[in-house]
């Protein structure tokens, strides 16, 4: 009888211990999962902060030509439009010979060459006409891009190709070649302004060279 009671007691102890271990395991799992989820949220928040901070230096600031070229490299391949106007463009100087197709955007009376991600001229986002020769040829459409309180607003999003992908222009060979209107002197000064779409999302940066 004592052996039967002892065996039953032992079985009960084992079952209670097993239940405690299982409960502890679930508790640890729940805590670890919560910490992991919080970590993911924090990482996403940090990434978002980095993304926004990348534009801080170009929000109504005066920058050098070196910073303009660095901005292109920083945003290269990302959905960020880089618009550049040089003094040579306003004088009708020819574009870089190796830059076959040039996308031009109009902001008021000023023309900009659109590098990296191309901004659309229409709501459909279809490919806009590419230009050859001098930048002075009209490419953009009046009223699509407007400057208000230091921010450039665009009515539409990015230009897309036939496969639904954002169109990019990587023809920056003229940046380092004097004698064409796309040349950027490292010591030149530019006004930098952010470009935002209708939802307030930053979609690019425009650089306007200052007269010296």
ABEGO torsion letter per residue (X at the ends): XAAAAAAAAAAAAAAAAAAAAAAAAAAAAAAAAAAAAAAAAAAAAAAAAAAAAAAAAABGBBBBAAAAAAAAAAABGBBBBBBBBBAAAAAGBBBBAABABBBBBBBEABBBBBBEBBBBABAAGBBBBBBBEBAABBABBBGABBBBGGBBBBABBBBBBAAGBBBBBABAAAAABBGBAABBBAABBBBBBBBBBAAGBBAEBBBBBBBX
